[in-house]
Amino acid sequence: KEESTYVLTKDLEDVSVAVGDRVILKVEAEGTTSYRWQWSANGTTWNNFTNNSGTFSFTMEERFAGRYYRCYLSNGTETIESSAAQITIMDSFVIDDVTYKIIDNTTNVMIVSYDGTVSSLTIPTHPKDGFTVTEVGPGAFKGNTSLTSISLPNSITAIRSEAFKNCNNLSTMTNHD
């Protein structure tokens, strides 16, 4: 049997995103003339959907969590199957050295850690579109000696234990809208 020369040059990979993020899945194989995309809730039973393109995109919704996606590509002679990629909802994200954890699959986030070295820090009310900072987690800034001032959003309803423990140079804490 002759070895195939029709191969994927870009395959799918698992992805973890927040609800509301844009998901873009892309496959490539030189000479492809048609694409057949599929999705599956369990990785065994597959459903076709219309999209004759190497790129498939959508806005992440809770109902899409855990789904698998794959694509069949054809050059008119041979057909190849991409790997199956699973799309999951992330439970945290990092912006400007601040790690935020999504609380109870809502749009509320808690600051869980800060790894930066600036002396003055302003935490945004909405660090990512659709998410609101509502808590400072236990030990989130613990031991940070770089911080001298911090401005927290008024949306914060709780500051957990030891959030600022041993922040020896922190002298100013303010709130903002």
N, C-alpha and C positions, 0 to 999 in steps of 0.2 A: 504494500500500500504506500502510495506517495505521501510524503509529509506535507501538511498544510502550511501555506505561507500567509494565510489570512489570520492575523493575530491582533489582539487588543493592544493599543498603544497607551490608552488611558482607561483604567478600570475603576469600579466603585469601591468606596471605603466606608466603614461605619462612621456615623456622625452623631454628635450630641449637641443639641441646640436648645435655646430657650423658646417657650411659647411666644409666638409673634415674630420670631426670626425668619428670614428668608432661607430656605433650603435649596441648594442648587446641586443637582446630581448630573455628572457628565461622563460620557463614555466616548472613546474614539478608536477607530480602526481604519487604516488607510483603505480607500476604495469602497466604503460603506455606502449602500444605496437605500437601505431601509432599516428602520428601528422599530422594535415592538417592546414597549415598556410594560412591566407587570409589578403588582404589589401583593403582599401576603401578610396576613395577621400573625401567622404561626410559622412561616418558612417552608410549609409543605403544600398548602392549597394556594394557587396563584390566580390572580384576577388581571385580565388585560385592561389597558386603558389607552385611549387614543393620544398619540404623540409621536409623529414620525420625525423625530429630531434626536440628535445625540445629547441634547441637554433637556432636563426636566426640572422644573422649579415650582415651589409652592411655599406658602406661608405656614409655618408650623402651628398646628392646633393640638390641643390635648388629645383629641380622638386619633391622631396619627402616631402617637407614642408607641414605640415598639414594633412598628411595621417594618417589613423588609421590602426592598426594591431591587429589581434587576432589569436587564435589557438584553434582548436578542438583536444582534446586528447581522445584516446580510449584505454581501457584495453581489448578489444575483446568482452566485454559484455555490458559495458556502455560507453557513450560518454559525455564528459563535455566540456564546452566552457569557454575559458579564458575571462577575461575582455578585452575590446578594449582599446588599448593604443594609444594616439596621439603623433606623433613625430613633434616637432616644432623647428624652427631655433631660437637659442638664440640671443638676441641682445647685451648681455654683458657677461663678464667673469672676474673672480678675480684671480690674480696670485701674490703671495708675497705681499699682502696687497694693491695692485694697482688694481683698477677697470677700465677695458677697455670696451669701447662701440664700437660695430661694426657700421661703418658709411655706410649708404645707401646700405645695403646688399652687400658690397664689401669685399675685404680682408684688407681694411684700418681700423684702430682702433684709437680712441681718448681716452686719459687718462681722466677719469671723476672724480676720487677721489683717495686719498692715505690715508690709515688708519694706517700706520706703525709708528714706533718710532725710526728707525735707524738714525744716524747722517749723514751718507754718503750713497747715493742711486744712482745706475746705472740702468737706464731704458733700457731694451734690445730692439733692433731694431725689433725683431720678438719674442714677448712674448709667442706666441703659434704658432705652425707650420702653415704656410700659411697666417699669419696675420702680417701686418706691422704697426708700430706706426707712424701716420702722423700728429697728433694734440695733444696739451695739452688743455683740455677743460676749460671753465670758472670756476674759483674757485677751480680747481682740487687739489691744495696743500694748499689752503687758510687756514691761521691760524696755520699751522704746525710749531711748535717751536723746534722740535727735529732736523729737517734737517739743516745741516751746509754746505753740498755740494751735488750737483746733477749733474749727467752726462746724457745728453739726446742724443738720436740717431740722426744722420744727416738726417734721413728720415722725421723728423718733419718739416712740412711746415707752421704750424700756432700755435701760442701760444695765446689763447683766453684771454679775459679780466679777470683781477683779479686772474689769474692762480696761482700766488705766493704771493698774497696779505697777509700781516701780517705774513709772514714767516721771523720773525725778526732775526733769527740766521743764515739764509741762506746767506753765503758769497761767495760761489764759484759755478759757473754754467759753465759746459764744454760740448762739443759735442764729439761724438765718431762714428766710422763707424759701 
